[in-house]
Amino acid sequence: MLTFVDANVLVYSQDPTDPVKKARAEEWLEMLWQRRTGRTSVQVLSEFYAVAAHKLRVPADHAWDDAARYLAWAPQPIDQALLRRGREIERRYQTSWWDSLIVAAAQLQSCVILLTEDLQEGMTFGTLAVRSPFSSVLEEPPAGYQVARARPLHRPRGRPRRVA
């Protein structure tokens, strides 16, 4: 399943002030790299670079290298299609403009999961589901159910039953 990663996940992977969230974000990113199912956008990478370089005080060259590695995920550009979809989402779901652009970028890349801390866990936008990287398990267990055989709706072919 393609998973769209928001900037806060990337930031936490570099932030030493919260070791639990840092480890959790790193786990998610490692899994997405291994499976090659991670996606993001130019907007997310811009925000990540700015926060890493200015708030976390990572040297600019290192912050750029960290952001540039996610160019391998073919980030969604900010273009006309993104802006139009973002406006539709903003109007329909009453979300902020910036969150609408994140949702739109995830949808345009056919993602099924939006990994973010900024939207409510379990929210859905069509086929896109929001998951918090810090409250969800990495792997959800498969559904535990058994298929029951249904009784046929029609009588079997052949001779009709004799009524006594």
C-alpha positions in Angstrom: 0.0 0.0 0.0 1.4 3.4 -1.0 1.9 5.6 2.1 2.1 9.4 2.0 4.5 10.8 4.6 3.9 14.3 6.0 6.7 16.6 7.1 6.1 16.0 10.9 7.2 12.4 10.5 10.4 13.4 8.7 11.1 16.0 11.3 10.6 13.6 14.2 13.0 11.2 12.5 15.7 13.9 13.0 14.6 15.4 16.3 16.6 14.1 19.3 14.4 15.9 21.9 11.7 13.1 21.8 13.5 9.7 21.5 10.3 7.7 21.5 8.8 9.6 18.5 12.2 9.7 16.8 12.5 5.9 17.0 8.9 5.4 15.9 9.3 7.8 12.9 12.5 6.0 11.9 10.8 2.6 12.1 8.1 3.8 9.7 10.5 5.4 7.3 12.7 2.3 7.3 9.7 0.0 6.5 8.6 2.3 3.7 12.1 2.4 2.2 12.3 -1.4 2.3 8.9 -1.9 0.7 9.4 1.0 -1.7 5.9 2.3 -0.9 6.8 5.7 0.5 5.5 8.9 -1.2 5.6 12.6 -0.3 5.4 16.0 -2.0 7.5 19.0 -2.8 5.6 21.0 -0.1 6.5 18.4 2.5 10.2 18.4 1.6 10.3 22.2 1.7 8.8 22.2 5.2 11.1 19.4 6.3 14.2 21.2 5.1 13.2 24.5 6.7 12.4 23.0 10.1 15.5 20.8 10.1 17.8 23.7 9.2 16.3 26.4 11.3 14.4 24.9 14.2 16.5 21.7 14.8 19.6 23.6 13.9 20.9 20.8 11.6 23.6 22.3 9.3 22.0 23.4 6.1 24.0 21.0 3.9 23.0 18.0 6.1 19.4 19.2 6.2 19.4 19.4 2.4 21.0 15.9 2.1 18.3 14.5 4.4 15.5 16.2 2.3 17.1 15.3 -1.0 17.1 11.6 -0.3 13.3 11.7 -0.5 13.5 12.9 -4.1 13.8 9.2 -4.9 10.1 8.9 -3.9 9.2 11.2 -6.9 7.5 13.8 -4.8 4.2 15.3 -6.0 5.0 18.8 -7.5 2.9 21.8 -6.8 1.1 22.2 -10.1 -2.4 23.1 -11.4 -3.8 19.6 -10.7 -2.7 19.7 -7.1 -4.1 23.2 -6.5 -7.5 22.3 -8.0 -7.7 19.1 -6.0 -6.6 20.9 -2.9 -9.4 23.5 -3.3 -12.0 20.7 -3.7 -10.8 19.1 -0.5 -10.7 22.3 1.4 -14.3 23.1 0.4 -15.7 19.6 0.9 -14.0 18.7 4.2 -13.5 22.1 5.7 -9.7 21.5 6.2 -7.0 24.1 6.2 -5.5 25.0 2.9 -2.1 23.4 3.8 -3.7 20.2 5.0 -5.9 20.1 1.9 -2.8 20.2 -0.3 -1.2 17.3 1.6 -4.4 15.2 1.2 -4.6 16.2 -2.5 -0.9 15.2 -3.1 -1.5 11.9 -1.4 -4.6 11.2 -3.5 -2.9 12.2 -6.8 -0.2 9.6 -6.0 -2.9 6.9 -5.3 -1.8 6.6 -1.7 -4.0 4.6 0.7 -2.5 5.8 3.9 -1.6 9.4 4.9 0.9 9.2 7.8 0.6 12.4 9.8 0.2 13.8 13.2 -1.7 16.9 12.0 -5.1 15.2 11.1 -7.3 13.0 13.3 -6.4 9.3 13.3 -9.0 7.3 11.3 -10.2 10.2 9.2 -10.9 9.3 5.6 -10.8 11.2 2.4 -12.3 8.9 -0.2 -10.0 5.9 -0.2 -7.2 7.7 1.7 -7.1 6.9 5.5 -5.2 9.0 8.0 -2.9 7.2 10.4 -0.8 8.7 13.2 2.7 7.2 13.1 2.7 7.4 16.9 -0.5 5.7 17.9 -0.8 3.0 15.2 1.0 -0.3 14.9 3.4 -0.7 12.0 1.8 -3.9 10.9 -1.9 -4.5 11.4 -2.6 -8.2 11.9 -4.7 -9.8 9.2 -8.4 -10.1 9.8 -9.3 -13.1 11.8 -12.4 -14.6 10.3 -13.6 -17.7 8.6 -15.7 -18.0 5.6 -19.0 -19.8 6.4 -20.6 -21.9 3.7 -23.9 -20.3 2.7 -27.0 -22.5 2.3 -28.1 -22.6 -1.3 -31.1 -20.4 -2.1 -32.6 -22.8 -4.6 -33.4 -26.5 -4.3 -30.9 -28.8 -6.0 -31.6 -30.0 -9.5 -33.1 -33.5 -10.0 -36.3 -35.1 -9.0 -38.7 -33.2 -6.8 -39.0 -34.4 -3.2 -42.1 -36.4 -2.4 -44.4 -34.9 0.1 -45.7 -37.4 2.6 
